[in-house]
Amino acid sequence: MPEITSKEPGNRQVPPTQRLETPDSSAAVRLRPALGVWLRDLIVSLAISAFIIVFIYQPVKVEGTSMMPSLEDQERIFVNKFVYRLEPISRGDIVVFRYPRDPSKSYIKRVIGAAGDRIRIDSGQVYVNSEAIEEDYVPPVYADARSYPEMVVPPECYFVLGDHRSMSNDSRDFGPVNQSYIYGKAVFGYWPMDKLGRVR
């Protein structure tokens, strides 16, 4: 059966179902779905990033030298704000908390003792429940010879110290920190690049 066509001036035959499009309009039609997918992916990525930053991980900048050599001044780290909903705060954790004497400020220190622990410092040597603890994160150059009388950590509180003992304002000065003031655990350093990795 012969194909039905329509005739245009110049005797050019065009099938009745064929659409004539300019190259520009065809490209725009093809671009719209791709642009929509890209925008959708961008919005989803931003929403996930916002959720992670608000509820789970928060980037923070360390200010000061009280946690050297573990954390240096101006170092950037991620703080996990959700982890203590799943596990208890433990000795050795590096925690971020609101400063008890001025809750508008945040401090970062290492947990040495939990509620019920007996803490004593004798010429720089820390004792927890009458046992001397080994602190390989405190090099001799950062140690000091201060003593601290024995005390029992109150309920729902933690005794915290800086790793740079001779330069740290910590529980020796402001006492144990209430658990409600602790809002995160330092977990990962990301800047400078030579410090990239897990915080210990």
Backbone as ProteinMPNN parsed JSONL, in Angstrom:
{"seq_chain_A": "MPEITSKEPGNRQVPPTQRLETPDSSAAVRLRPALGVWLRDLIVSLAISAFIIVFIYQPVKVEGTSMMPSLEDQERIFVNKFVYRLEPISRGDIVVFRYPRDPSKSYIKRVIGAAGDRIRIDSGQVYVNSEAIEEDYVPPVYADARSYPEMVVPPECYFVLGDHRSMSNDSRDFGPVNQSYIYGKAVFGYWPMDKLGRVR", "coords_chain_A": {"N_chain_A": [[0.863, -1.185, 0.0], [0.632, 2.225, -0.851], [2.459, 4.955, 0.748], [0.905, 7.533, 2.544], [1.223, 10.931, 2.005], [1.809, 14.46, 2.576], [1.9, 17.386, 0.597], [4.31, 20.038, 0.33], [5.276, 23.412, -0.474], [7.685, 23.521, -3.029], [7.733, 20.905, -3.525], [8.602, 19.178, -1.475], [8.2, 16.309, 0.402], [6.58, 15.433, 3.382], [6.073, 13.216, 6.016], [2.874, 12.931, 7.614], [2.98, 12.659, 10.422], [5.397, 13.557, 11.244], [7.469, 15.808, 13.155], [8.708, 19.051, 12.905], [11.625, 20.38, 14.291], [13.676, 22.864, 15.711], [17.242, 22.801, 16.215], [17.949, 24.025, 18.674], [15.607, 24.01, 20.303], [15.194, 21.269, 20.589], [17.44, 20.464, 22.076], [16.958, 21.837, 24.44], [14.666, 20.543, 25.36], [15.692, 18.006, 25.89], [17.452, 18.667, 27.913], [15.959, 19.489, 30.117], [14.857, 17.223, 31.737], [17.306, 16.152, 32.712], [18.336, 18.307, 34.151], [16.382, 18.522, 36.116], [16.744, 16.099, 37.526], [19.334, 16.512, 38.479], [18.955, 18.745, 40.167], [17.214, 17.607, 42.029], [18.863, 15.615, 43.174], [20.81, 17.269, 44.29], [19.348, 18.695, 46.247], [18.523, 16.583, 47.91], [21.054, 15.691, 48.762], [21.966, 17.962, 50.172], [20.068, 18.042, 52.201], [20.577, 15.636, 53.557], [23.216, 16.136, 54.373], [22.793, 18.346, 56.067], [21.247, 17.124, 58.043], [23.099, 15.275, 59.09], [25.081, 17.03, 60.093], [23.628, 18.556, 61.955], [22.479, 16.667, 63.71], [24.246, 14.488, 64.085], [27.201, 14.549, 63.311], [29.495, 17.16, 63.97], [31.505, 19.714, 62.73], [34.357, 21.073, 64.29], [36.641, 23.577, 65.529], [39.698, 23.347, 67.123], [40.795, 25.297, 69.76], [43.531, 26.559, 71.334], [46.102, 25.022, 73.43], [45.771, 22.957, 75.206], [45.248, 20.266, 74.763], [47.362, 19.179, 73.469], [49.834, 16.621, 72.837], [47.866, 15.366, 71.363], [45.737, 16.796, 70.152], [46.091, 19.695, 68.265], [46.492, 23.294, 68.429], [44.149, 25.117, 66.537], [43.497, 22.949, 64.985], [41.235, 21.012, 62.971], [38.375, 19.107, 63.644], [35.966, 16.376, 63.664], [33.089, 16.069, 65.637], [31.205, 13.646, 67.229], [27.91, 13.803, 67.925], [25.938, 12.103, 68.586], [26.731, 9.663, 69.556], [26.772, 9.088, 72.326], [24.214, 8.496, 72.932], [24.006, 5.912, 72.344], [26.057, 4.512, 73.553], [27.93, 4.341, 76.657], [29.758, 7.067, 78.209], [33.229, 6.78, 78.333], [36.31, 6.069, 80.121], [39.165, 7.706, 78.914], [37.984, 8.693, 76.613], [37.842, 11.493, 74.427], [36.196, 14.347, 75.012], [33.709, 16.842, 74.202], [32.401, 19.632, 75.804], [30.162, 21.878, 77.57], [31.553, 24.607, 79.193], [31.671, 24.542, 82.655], [31.736, 26.907, 84.239], [31.004, 28.885, 82.514], [28.67, 28.377, 80.467], [28.344, 29.211, 77.824], [30.66, 28.825, 76.512], [32.745, 26.307, 74.987], [34.602, 23.411, 75.894], [37.305, 21.078, 75.418], [38.375, 17.967, 76.497], [40.013, 15.108, 78.066], [38.449, 12.188, 79.32], [38.962, 11.02, 82.553], [37.974, 9.879, 84.88], [34.924, 8.305, 85.996], [31.539, 8.543, 87.379], [31.585, 7.78, 90.832], [34.199, 6.878, 90.839], [37.366, 7.034, 92.508], [39.557, 9.613, 92.536], [42.899, 10.664, 92.453], [45.791, 12.706, 92.435], [49.191, 12.566, 92.49], [51.98, 14.326, 92.646], [51.853, 14.683, 89.872], [51.33, 12.1, 88.929], [48.563, 10.192, 88.077], [45.98, 8.63, 89.869], [43.475, 6.208, 89.809], [40.93, 4.923, 91.593], [42.821, 4.032, 93.454], [44.783, 2.928, 91.851], [47.614, 3.445, 89.878], [47.484, 5.035, 86.773], [48.456, 4.43, 83.402], [49.523, 6.758, 81.122], [50.028, 7.155, 78.076], [49.502, 9.129, 76.292], [50.356, 11.464, 77.331], [53.189, 12.982, 76.984], [56.438, 13.21, 78.586], [57.367, 15.887, 78.405], [55.066, 17.381, 78.467], [53.963, 16.926, 80.909], [53.22, 17.661, 84.405], [54.002, 18.553, 87.826], [51.994, 18.793, 89.612], [49.806, 18.16, 92.396], [46.745, 16.586, 93.516], [44.145, 16.393, 95.805], [42.574, 13.355, 97.023], [39.395, 12.523, 95.664], [35.926, 11.657, 95.306], [34.216, 11.015, 92.397], [31.23, 12.666, 91.724], [27.75, 11.498, 91.336], [26.587, 11.024, 87.967], [28.605, 12.544, 86.815], [31.853, 13.513, 85.452], [35.396, 13.257, 85.625], [37.75, 15.254, 84.155], [40.695, 15.803, 82.21], [43.232, 17.785, 80.6], [45.522, 16.835, 77.996], [47.923, 18.176, 77.825], [49.273, 18.717, 80.506], [50.54, 20.755, 81.994], [49.514, 23.044, 80.938], [46.773, 23.187, 81.065], [43.422, 24.005, 81.792], [41.292, 22.408, 83.758], [39.451, 19.67, 85.305], [40.858, 19.757, 87.67], [40.766, 22.37, 88.299], [38.105, 23.411, 87.852], [36.514, 21.38, 88.773], [34.574, 18.229, 88.664], [32.72, 17.419, 85.648], [29.345, 17.756, 84.85], [27.28, 15.254, 83.377], [25.251, 16.205, 81.736], [26.343, 18.404, 80.54], [28.088, 17.487, 78.696], [28.379, 17.073, 75.281], [29.361, 15.757, 73.063], [31.695, 13.574, 71.311], [35.049, 13.586, 70.369], [36.032, 12.401, 67.286], [37.274, 12.292, 64.738], [39.93, 13.665, 62.943], [40.363, 16.175, 60.476], [41.811, 18.269, 59.403], [44.923, 19.878, 59.904], [46.101, 18.124, 56.907], [48.075, 16.272, 57.553], [47.285, 15.383, 59.966], [45.128, 13.882, 59.531], [42.669, 11.558, 60.335], [41.582, 9.119, 62.827], [40.728, 10.368, 66.04], [42.616, 10.021, 68.958]], "CA_chain_A": [[0.0, 0.0, 0.0], [1.476, 3.414, -0.905], [2.462, 5.794, 1.95], [0.169, 8.79, 2.374], [2.057, 12.08, 2.324], [1.25, 15.776, 2.237], [2.856, 18.119, -0.213], [4.619, 21.406, 0.721], [5.895, 24.122, -1.597], [8.992, 22.999, -3.387], [7.551, 19.477, -3.752], [9.198, 18.347, -0.434], [7.165, 15.502, 1.027], [6.799, 15.233, 4.815], [5.034, 12.362, 6.609], [1.987, 13.763, 8.436], [3.259, 12.546, 11.851], [6.731, 14.076, 11.538], [7.503, 17.155, 13.712], [9.911, 19.799, 12.589], [12.137, 21.079, 15.475], [14.982, 23.494, 15.559], [18.231, 22.161, 17.1], [17.942, 24.636, 20.007], [14.456, 23.553, 21.088], [15.403, 19.856, 20.888], [18.421, 20.381, 23.158], [16.314, 22.31, 25.666], [13.757, 19.49, 25.816], [16.512, 16.938, 26.468], [18.161, 19.168, 29.09], [15.056, 19.667, 31.259], [14.854, 16.093, 32.679], [18.614, 16.018, 33.355], [18.43, 19.386, 35.13], [15.492, 18.162, 37.224], [17.403, 15.037, 38.301], [20.478, 17.126, 39.162], [18.438, 19.557, 41.272], [16.687, 16.693, 43.053], [20.008, 15.011, 43.871], [21.445, 18.315, 45.086], [18.5, 18.964, 47.418], [18.621, 15.42, 48.807], [22.397, 15.702, 49.354], [22.014, 19.036, 51.157], [19.235, 17.651, 53.34], [21.313, 14.605, 54.304], [24.358, 16.8, 55.012], [22.275, 19.144, 57.18], [20.845, 16.184, 59.1], [24.312, 14.738, 59.712], [25.755, 18.078, 60.859], [22.794, 18.997, 63.074], [22.141, 15.616, 64.657], [25.254, 13.437, 64.294], [28.571, 15.05, 63.32], [29.665, 18.608, 63.918], [32.903, 20.115, 62.593], [34.774, 22.088, 65.261], [38.038, 23.989, 65.482], [40.337, 23.337, 68.438], [41.472, 26.551, 70.078], [44.358, 26.404, 72.512], [47.109, 23.963, 73.408], [45.6, 22.089, 76.376], [45.133, 18.855, 74.392], [48.559, 18.715, 72.751], [50.029, 16.552, 71.378], [46.767, 14.663, 70.688], [45.055, 17.786, 69.315], [46.86, 20.925, 68.238], [45.767, 24.548, 68.26], [43.593, 25.375, 65.202], [43.179, 21.705, 64.278], [39.804, 20.806, 62.7], [37.948, 17.74, 63.926], [34.533, 16.104, 63.714], [32.58, 15.627, 66.929], [29.988, 12.835, 67.125], [26.964, 14.272, 68.943], [24.905, 11.082, 68.768], [27.308, 8.41, 70.025], [26.484, 8.8, 73.724], [22.86, 7.945, 73.038], [24.124, 4.481, 72.07], [27.063, 3.897, 74.417], [28.282, 5.225, 77.771], [31.024, 7.792, 78.186], [34.239, 5.886, 78.892], [37.615, 6.632, 80.417], [39.993, 7.822, 77.713], [37.28, 9.437, 75.565], [38.04, 12.94, 74.334], [34.825, 14.848, 74.942], [33.434, 18.272, 74.091], [31.366, 19.949, 76.794], [29.998, 23.287, 77.927], [32.39, 24.968, 80.34], [30.769, 24.704, 83.81], [31.698, 28.277, 84.764], [30.43, 29.748, 81.481], [28.133, 27.416, 79.484], [28.374, 29.698, 76.44], [31.933, 28.371, 75.948], [32.933, 24.855, 74.901], [35.938, 22.902, 76.181], [37.562, 19.706, 74.986], [39.306, 17.33, 77.43], [39.966, 13.649, 78.104], [37.801, 11.64, 80.509], [39.867, 10.246, 83.39], [37.188, 9.112, 85.847], [33.462, 8.374, 85.913], [30.85, 8.624, 88.672], [31.958, 6.749, 91.79], [35.646, 6.649, 90.85], [38.194, 7.832, 93.408], [40.635, 10.221, 91.758], [43.957, 11.332, 93.212], [46.987, 13.002, 91.648], [50.342, 12.71, 93.384], [53.145, 14.826, 91.887], [51.624, 14.48, 88.444], [50.866, 10.738, 88.651], [47.123, 10.077, 88.307], [45.511, 7.365, 90.439], [42.034, 5.982, 89.736], [40.608, 3.824, 92.517], [44.1, 3.659, 94.089], [45.709, 2.344, 90.876], [48.264, 4.404, 88.981], [47.131, 4.758, 85.378], [49.494, 4.728, 82.417], [48.992, 7.74, 80.176], [51.003, 7.314, 76.996], [49.132, 10.32, 75.535], [50.973, 12.62, 78.003], [54.654, 12.888, 76.952], [57.073, 13.867, 79.743], [57.514, 17.331, 78.223], [53.776, 18.015, 78.739], [53.521, 16.572, 82.262], [53.582, 18.598, 85.452], [54.186, 17.899, 89.123], [50.91, 19.181, 90.526], [49.061, 17.113, 93.106], [45.314, 16.869, 93.703], [43.691, 15.49, 96.87], [41.621, 12.338, 96.578], [37.973, 12.879, 95.656], [35.048, 10.701, 94.646], [33.453, 11.692, 91.341], [29.794, 12.621, 92.052], [26.866, 10.832, 90.359], [26.339, 11.663, 86.669], [29.685, 13.485, 86.532], [33.104, 12.953, 84.939], [36.615, 14.0, 85.907], [38.41, 15.41, 82.857], [41.997, 16.472, 82.207], [43.873, 18.023, 79.312], [46.744, 16.047, 77.811], [49.047, 19.077, 78.123], [48.935, 18.938, 81.911], [51.066, 22.005, 82.544], [48.867, 24.186, 80.283], [45.352, 22.872, 80.933], [42.402, 24.357, 82.777], [40.456, 21.211, 83.698], [38.737, 19.333, 86.542], [41.663, 20.163, 88.818], [40.429, 23.77, 88.573], [36.657, 23.667, 87.931], [35.81, 20.223, 89.317], [33.982, 17.286, 87.71], [31.755, 17.965, 84.692], [28.083, 17.03, 84.813], [27.032, 14.578, 82.095], [24.357, 17.01, 80.903], [27.14, 19.404, 79.849], [28.878, 16.822, 77.652], [27.496, 16.935, 74.115], [29.952, 15.079, 71.913], [32.969, 12.867, 71.399], [35.948, 13.844, 69.245], [36.219, 11.114, 66.625], [38.041, 12.264, 63.485], [40.581, 14.9, 62.535], [40.387, 16.303, 59.014], [42.72, 19.322, 58.976], [45.657, 19.747, 58.637], [46.059, 16.798, 56.286], [48.982, 15.314, 58.199], [46.603, 14.892, 61.17], [43.917, 13.208, 59.083], [42.476, 10.239, 60.92], [40.838, 8.965, 64.071], [41.262, 11.045, 67.217], [42.908, 9.07, 70.033]], "C_chain_A": [[0.891, 1.224, 0.0], [1.35, 4.245, 0.367], [1.769, 7.1, 1.653], [1.063, 9.928, 2.813], [1.298, 13.348, 2.048], [2.317, 16.537, 1.498], [3.03, 19.532, 0.31], [5.229, 22.105, -0.484], [7.313, 23.608, -1.836], [8.974, 21.496, -3.563], [8.243, 18.604, -2.694], [8.084, 17.62, 0.29], [7.533, 15.202, 2.47], [5.717, 14.324, 5.342], [4.198, 13.172, 7.586], [2.326, 13.703, 9.921], [4.61, 13.143, 12.221], [6.645, 15.502, 12.057], [8.816, 17.801, 13.33], [10.34, 20.588, 13.81], [13.457, 21.735, 15.123], [15.951, 22.804, 16.494], [18.189, 22.716, 18.513], [16.801, 24.111, 20.854], [14.604, 22.084, 21.45], [16.373, 19.682, 22.051], [17.796, 20.803, 24.479], [15.386, 21.248, 26.239], [14.532, 18.371, 26.477], [17.164, 17.369, 27.781], [17.261, 19.235, 30.328], [15.034, 18.475, 32.21], [16.184, 15.943, 33.415], [18.791, 17.077, 34.439], [17.565, 19.087, 36.35], [16.11, 17.099, 38.124], [18.564, 15.616, 39.1], [20.013, 17.956, 40.357], [17.895, 18.684, 42.396], [17.819, 16.085, 43.868], [20.708, 16.027, 44.764], [20.66, 18.592, 46.361], [18.576, 17.822, 48.416], [19.977, 15.402, 49.512], [22.52, 16.773, 50.432], [21.214, 18.683, 52.404], [19.941, 16.613, 54.203], [22.494, 15.236, 55.042], [23.911, 17.615, 56.216], [21.881, 18.251, 58.348], [22.069, 15.661, 59.845], [24.976, 15.78, 60.599], [24.951, 18.47, 62.096], [22.653, 17.914, 64.13], [23.265, 14.625, 64.95], [26.655, 14.026, 64.401], [28.608, 16.562, 63.193], [31.147, 18.919, 63.743], [33.228, 21.205, 63.612], [36.256, 22.392, 65.076], [38.578, 24.016, 66.906], [41.061, 24.661, 68.634], [42.228, 26.375, 71.384], [45.229, 25.158, 72.434], [46.903, 22.92, 74.499], [45.486, 20.608, 76.045], [46.308, 18.375, 73.542], [49.208, 17.573, 73.535], [48.877, 15.862, 70.633], [46.032, 15.573, 69.715], [45.815, 19.098, 69.409], [45.956, 22.139, 68.063], [45.404, 24.746, 66.787], [43.318, 24.104, 64.4], [41.666, 21.582, 64.102], [39.456, 19.338, 62.914], [36.438, 17.628, 63.777], [34.189, 15.56, 65.093], [31.283, 14.855, 66.689], [29.057, 13.223, 68.267], [25.909, 13.224, 69.29], [25.407, 9.857, 69.521], [26.914, 8.075, 71.462], [25.015, 8.494, 73.988], [22.89, 6.423, 72.887], [25.102, 3.776, 73.008], [27.421, 4.861, 75.543], [29.584, 5.971, 77.514], [32.053, 6.938, 78.919], [35.517, 6.634, 79.218], [38.458, 6.629, 79.141], [39.313, 8.557, 76.582], [37.686, 10.904, 75.605], [36.678, 13.55, 74.055], [34.787, 16.369, 74.814], [32.262, 18.578, 75.02], [31.278, 21.456, 77.008], [30.769, 23.555, 79.218], [31.488, 25.26, 81.553], [30.655, 26.135, 84.345], [31.142, 29.291, 83.773], [29.914, 28.862, 80.352], [28.087, 27.913, 78.046], [29.666, 29.282, 75.736], [31.988, 26.849, 75.933], [34.393, 24.516, 75.164], [36.057, 21.496, 75.629], [38.654, 19.119, 75.869], [39.142, 15.816, 77.335], [39.343, 13.178, 79.417], [38.785, 10.742, 81.256], [39.087, 9.361, 84.367], [35.7, 9.345, 85.675], [32.872, 8.418, 87.317], [31.234, 7.45, 89.568], [33.44, 6.45, 91.854], [36.328, 7.561, 91.873], [39.418, 8.308, 92.629], [41.624, 10.898, 92.703], [45.142, 11.559, 92.279], [48.118, 13.298, 92.621], [51.573, 13.071, 92.553], [53.041, 14.506, 90.392], [51.131, 13.095, 88.067], [49.39, 10.622, 89.041], [46.792, 8.675, 88.82], [43.99, 7.314, 90.324], [41.732, 4.735, 90.549], [41.887, 3.175, 93.055], [45.092, 2.994, 93.135], [46.28, 3.437, 89.977], [47.924, 4.051, 87.535], [48.279, 5.183, 84.473], [48.902, 5.628, 81.361], [50.029, 8.005, 79.084], [50.7, 8.525, 76.123], [49.673, 11.591, 76.191], [52.493, 12.442, 77.978], [55.255, 13.627, 78.155], [57.171, 15.38, 79.62], [56.218, 18.078, 78.525], [53.249, 17.719, 80.143], [53.843, 17.713, 83.222], [53.607, 17.851, 86.784], [53.093, 18.272, 90.116], [50.278, 17.962, 91.183], [47.615, 17.558, 93.269], [44.807, 15.892, 94.753], [42.635, 14.507, 96.374], [40.19, 12.835, 96.687], [37.204, 11.772, 94.96], [34.207, 11.468, 93.635], [31.963, 11.552, 91.647], [28.976, 11.882, 90.991], [26.668, 11.692, 89.112], [27.381, 12.733, 86.341], [30.929, 12.741, 86.05], [34.263, 13.882, 85.285], [37.421, 14.049, 84.62], [39.721, 16.173, 83.024], [42.444, 16.734, 80.774], [45.138, 17.192, 79.205], [48.002, 16.874, 78.076], [48.844, 19.555, 79.559], [49.416, 20.265, 82.471], [50.392, 23.242, 81.962], [47.349, 24.023, 80.226], [44.533, 23.357, 82.128], [41.367, 23.24, 82.721], [39.817, 20.92, 85.05], [39.561, 19.604, 87.795], [41.312, 21.581, 89.247], [38.924, 23.984, 88.769], [35.842, 22.469, 88.391], [35.244, 19.303, 88.246], [32.907, 17.957, 86.843], [30.497, 17.102, 84.697], [27.84, 16.454, 83.425], [26.16, 15.416, 81.166], [25.114, 18.087, 80.118], [27.938, 18.799, 78.692], [27.985, 16.554, 76.442], [28.153, 16.256, 72.919], [31.288, 14.439, 72.213], [33.797, 13.19, 70.158], [36.3, 12.511, 68.587], [37.167, 11.138, 65.433], [38.625, 13.639, 63.2], [40.656, 14.99, 61.024], [41.276, 17.443, 58.506], [43.603, 19.725, 60.146], [45.733, 18.295, 58.167], [46.98, 15.806, 56.966], [48.412, 14.78, 59.52], [45.323, 14.149, 60.814], [43.813, 11.823, 59.72], [41.725, 10.292, 62.229], [41.531, 9.697, 65.212], [41.442, 10.029, 68.323], [43.262, 9.79, 71.322]], "O_chain_A": [[1.838, 1.274, 0.784], [0.295, 4.261, 1.002], [2.017, 7.713, 0.615], [1.614, 9.88, 3.913], [0.268, 13.334, 1.373], [3.509, 16.353, 1.748], [2.055, 20.176, 0.695], [5.659, 21.44, -1.426], [8.035, 23.301, -0.887], [10.017, 20.865, -3.728], [8.465, 17.419, -2.943], [7.127, 18.245, 0.746], [8.649, 14.771, 2.759], [4.537, 14.613, 5.145], [4.734, 14.01, 8.312], [1.981, 14.641, 10.64], [4.937, 13.226, 13.405], [5.893, 16.322, 11.531], [9.884, 17.195, 13.417], [9.558, 21.379, 14.337], [14.243, 21.213, 14.334], [15.513, 22.256, 17.506], [18.373, 21.963, 19.469], [17.008, 23.793, 22.026], [14.174, 21.683, 22.531], [16.15, 18.84, 22.921], [18.068, 20.203, 25.519], [15.32, 21.066, 27.454], [14.105, 17.835, 27.499], [17.402, 16.541, 28.66], [17.732, 19.061, 31.451], [15.18, 18.683, 33.415], [16.199, 15.641, 34.609], [19.327, 16.794, 35.511], [17.961, 19.364, 37.482], [16.011, 17.186, 39.348], [18.762, 15.259, 40.261], [20.604, 17.882, 41.434], [18.092, 18.984, 43.573], [17.755, 16.039, 45.096], [21.15, 15.693, 45.864], [21.245, 18.71, 47.437], [18.68, 18.049, 49.621], [20.052, 15.133, 50.711], [23.107, 16.53, 51.486], [21.627, 18.986, 53.524], [19.911, 16.694, 55.431], [22.747, 14.911, 56.202], [24.558, 17.59, 57.263], [22.146, 18.578, 59.504], [22.081, 15.608, 61.075], [25.389, 15.477, 61.719], [25.522, 18.692, 63.164], [22.701, 18.207, 65.324], [23.23, 13.973, 65.993], [27.245, 14.004, 65.481], [27.86, 17.161, 62.42], [31.969, 18.439, 64.524], [32.46, 22.153, 63.776], [37.017, 21.584, 64.545], [37.986, 24.634, 67.79], [41.839, 25.091, 67.782], [41.632, 26.077, 72.419], [45.115, 24.353, 71.51], [47.773, 22.073, 74.703], [45.61, 19.769, 76.937], [46.256, 17.291, 72.962], [49.143, 17.555, 74.764], [48.904, 15.78, 69.405], [45.737, 15.176, 68.587], [46.143, 19.558, 70.503], [44.815, 22.028, 67.614], [46.242, 24.567, 65.903], [42.938, 24.192, 63.233], [40.901, 21.994, 64.974], [40.151, 18.444, 62.43], [35.721, 18.629, 63.764], [34.893, 14.712, 65.641], [30.373, 15.351, 66.025], [29.373, 13.002, 69.436], [25.086, 13.434, 70.181], [24.61, 9.093, 70.065], [26.738, 6.902, 71.791], [24.618, 8.262, 75.13], [21.938, 5.732, 73.248], [24.985, 2.571, 73.233], [27.238, 6.07, 75.402], [30.405, 5.55, 76.7], [31.779, 6.431, 80.006], [35.782, 7.7, 78.663], [38.453, 5.657, 78.386], [39.992, 9.012, 75.662], [37.854, 11.485, 76.677], [36.078, 13.311, 73.007], [35.694, 17.077, 75.251], [31.257, 17.868, 75.02], [32.196, 22.205, 76.671], [30.646, 22.822, 80.2], [30.629, 26.139, 81.477], [29.602, 26.53, 84.846], [30.844, 30.426, 84.143], [30.632, 28.615, 79.384], [27.82, 27.13, 77.134], [29.764, 29.372, 74.512], [31.36, 26.185, 76.758], [35.301, 25.223, 74.726], [35.06, 20.811, 75.4], [39.737, 19.694, 75.984], [38.269, 15.308, 76.632], [39.662, 13.695, 80.488], [39.367, 9.824, 80.678], [39.49, 8.233, 84.647], [35.264, 10.421, 85.267], [33.593, 8.343, 88.312], [31.217, 6.293, 89.148], [33.904, 5.834, 92.813], [35.92, 8.705, 92.075], [40.207, 7.505, 92.131], [41.234, 11.611, 93.627], [45.457, 10.715, 91.44], [48.004, 14.181, 93.472], [52.133, 12.228, 91.851], [54.015, 14.112, 89.751], [50.566, 12.922, 86.987], [49.01, 10.913, 90.175], [47.259, 7.672, 88.28], [43.301, 8.263, 90.697], [42.207, 3.641, 90.244], [42.015, 1.952, 93.103], [46.148, 2.539, 93.576], [45.547, 4.239, 89.398], [48.063, 2.9, 87.124], [48.976, 6.162, 84.741], [47.88, 5.292, 80.763], [50.804, 8.958, 79.164], [51.53, 8.918, 75.303], [49.471, 12.685, 75.664], [53.038, 11.804, 78.878], [54.647, 14.561, 78.678], [57.069, 16.088, 80.622], [56.25, 19.276, 78.808], [52.189, 18.218, 80.519], [54.626, 18.608, 82.906], [53.275, 16.668, 86.854], [53.254, 18.087, 91.323], [50.224, 16.879, 90.601], [47.299, 18.744, 93.175], [45.01, 14.685, 94.617], [41.899, 14.791, 95.429], [39.814, 13.48, 97.665], [37.75, 11.042, 94.133], [33.56, 12.457, 93.981], [31.476, 10.434, 91.814], [29.452, 11.664, 89.877], [26.591, 12.918, 89.189], [27.072, 13.715, 85.666], [31.052, 11.527, 86.209], [34.141, 15.106, 85.247], [37.745, 13.006, 84.051], [39.838, 17.066, 83.864], [42.082, 16.001, 79.854], [45.762, 16.878, 80.22], [49.024, 16.337, 78.502], [48.318, 20.642, 79.801], [48.761, 20.842, 83.34], [50.645, 24.359, 82.414], [46.7, 24.672, 79.405], [44.891, 23.153, 83.288], [40.635, 23.131, 81.737], [39.655, 21.831, 85.862], [38.998, 19.674, 88.887], [41.524, 21.962, 90.398], [38.505, 24.647, 89.717], [34.612, 22.525, 88.401], [35.41, 19.561, 87.053], [32.274, 18.929, 87.254], [30.568, 15.88, 84.567], [28.155, 17.087, 82.417], [26.31, 15.349, 79.946], [24.59, 18.623, 79.142], [28.407, 19.522, 77.813], [26.957, 15.888, 76.561], [27.544, 16.188, 71.851], [31.925, 14.722, 73.228], [33.309, 13.081, 69.033], [36.803, 11.601, 69.246], [37.803, 10.127, 65.134], [37.916, 14.646, 63.211], [40.975, 14.007, 60.355], [41.473, 17.571, 57.298], [43.11, 19.9, 61.26], [45.465, 17.365, 58.928], [46.699, 14.607, 56.959], [48.965, 13.858, 60.119], [44.525, 13.823, 61.693], [44.747, 11.023, 59.653], [41.29, 11.35, 62.682], [42.754, 9.658, 65.342], [40.529, 9.254, 68.607], [43.536, 9.145, 72.334]]}, "name": "protein", "num_of_chains": 1, "seq": "MPEITSKEPGNRQVPPTQRLETPDSSAAVRLRPALGVWLRDLIVSLAISAFIIVFIYQPVKVEGTSMMPSLEDQERIFVNKFVYRLEPISRGDIVVFRYPRDPSKSYIKRVIGAAGDRIRIDSGQVYVNSEAIEEDYVPPVYADARSYPEMVVPPECYFVLGDHRSMSNDSRDFGPVNQSYIYGKAVFGYWPMDKLGRVR"}
